[in-house]
Amino acid sequence: MHNAINLIGRLLLVALFLPAGLSKLSGFEGTVGYIESVGLPLPAVAAAVALALEILGSIALLIGFQTRLVAAVLAVFTLVASVFFHAFWAAAPEQAFVQQLLFFKNIGVIGGLLVLASSGAGAWSLDAKKQAE
């Protein structure tokens, strides 16, 4: 049961990150503009890095490749993105509640990623296949 639950957890994380990465790819200029609007430097580079992390990280989680490392990197990425894009403490009062919900949703996602980084991908993964060789 452990391996099935681990796989389901990885699939649910992929369901969050892969569509986000694909939307950045299809709406790259909008993503650059959004990043620029919060004052981050090199917005085109940041957008490219974000979409690469979300798409490639999703594929890696899906197949269970370098799962511990990928989960840790996605956890750090999610924390940084949360601080810059869901700063409820600095939001206008009418936006603060939604931003707070999004921020703490991401904190929960970070928790799941850290558990995955700690436990690994389980037996149904490329990581396990590589270890068995």
C-alpha positions in Angstrom: 0.0 0.0 0.0 2.9 2.3 0.8 4.1 2.3 -2.9 0.6 3.0 -4.3 0.1 5.9 -1.9 3.5 7.3 -2.8 2.7 7.1 -6.5 -0.6 8.8 -6.0 1.1 11.6 -4.0 3.6 12.1 -6.8 0.8 12.2 -9.4 -1.1 14.8 -7.4 2.0 17.0 -7.1 2.5 16.6 -10.9 -1.2 17.7 -11.3 -0.2 21.0 -9.6 3.2 21.7 -11.2 2.8 20.4 -14.8 -0.2 22.6 -15.8 1.5 25.6 -14.2 4.6 25.0 -16.3 2.7 24.4 -19.5 0.7 27.6 -19.0 4.0 29.5 -18.6 5.2 28.0 -21.8 2.1 28.9 -23.8 1.8 32.3 -22.2 5.5 33.1 -21.8 5.2 36.9 -22.4 2.4 37.1 -19.8 4.5 35.2 -17.3 7.4 37.5 -17.9 5.1 40.5 -17.4 3.8 39.1 -14.1 7.3 38.4 -12.8 8.3 41.9 -13.9 5.3 43.4 -12.0 6.6 42.2 -8.7 10.0 43.7 -9.4 12.1 40.6 -9.7 15.3 41.0 -11.8 15.7 39.2 -15.2 12.0 38.3 -15.6 12.5 36.4 -18.9 15.2 34.3 -17.3 13.1 33.8 -14.2 10.1 32.7 -16.3 12.3 30.2 -18.2 13.7 28.8 -15.0 10.2 28.5 -13.5 8.7 26.7 -16.5 11.7 24.4 -16.8 11.5 23.5 -13.1 7.8 22.9 -13.2 7.8 20.9 -16.4 11.0 18.9 -16.0 10.4 18.5 -12.3 6.9 17.1 -13.0 8.3 14.6 -15.4 10.9 13.6 -12.9 8.3 13.2 -10.1 6.0 11.2 -12.5 8.7 8.6 -13.3 10.4 8.8 -9.9 13.8 10.0 -11.2 16.1 11.8 -8.7 12.9 12.2 -6.6 14.6 13.4 -3.4 16.6 16.1 -5.1 13.7 17.2 -7.4 11.2 17.4 -4.5 13.7 19.5 -2.5 14.3 21.9 -5.4 10.6 22.2 -6.0 10.0 22.9 -2.3 12.5 25.8 -2.4 11.1 27.1 -5.6 7.6 27.0 -4.2 8.7 28.8 -1.1 10.4 31.6 -3.1 7.4 31.9 -5.4 5.0 32.1 -2.4 6.9 34.9 -0.8 7.1 37.0 -4.0 3.7 36.2 -5.5 1.4 35.5 -2.6 2.6 38.1 -0.1 -0.7 38.5 1.8 1.0 40.7 4.4 1.6 43.3 1.7 -1.6 42.8 -0.3 -4.5 45.3 -0.5 -7.1 44.4 2.1 -9.6 43.1 -0.5 -6.9 40.7 -1.9 -5.3 39.7 1.4 -7.6 36.8 2.2 -7.2 35.1 -1.2 -3.4 35.6 -1.2 -3.2 34.2 2.4 -5.1 31.1 1.2 -2.8 30.7 -1.8 0.3 31.2 0.4 -0.7 28.6 3.0 -1.8 26.2 0.3 1.7 26.4 -1.0 3.1 25.9 2.5 1.1 22.6 2.5 2.6 21.7 -0.9 6.0 22.4 0.5 5.3 20.1 3.4 4.4 17.3 1.0 7.4 17.9 -1.1 9.7 17.7 1.9 8.1 14.4 3.0 8.8 13.1 -0.5 12.3 14.4 -0.4 12.8 12.6 2.9 11.1 9.3 1.9 12.0 9.0 -1.7 9.8 7.8 -4.6 9.1 4.3 -3.3 9.4 1.0 -5.2 7.4 2.1 -8.2 10.1 4.5 -9.6 13.2 4.7 -11.7 15.1 5.6 -8.5 14.2 2.1 -7.0 15.0 0.4 -10.3 18.4 2.1 -10.3 19.1 1.1 -6.7 18.2 -2.5 -7.4 20.8 -2.8 -10.2 
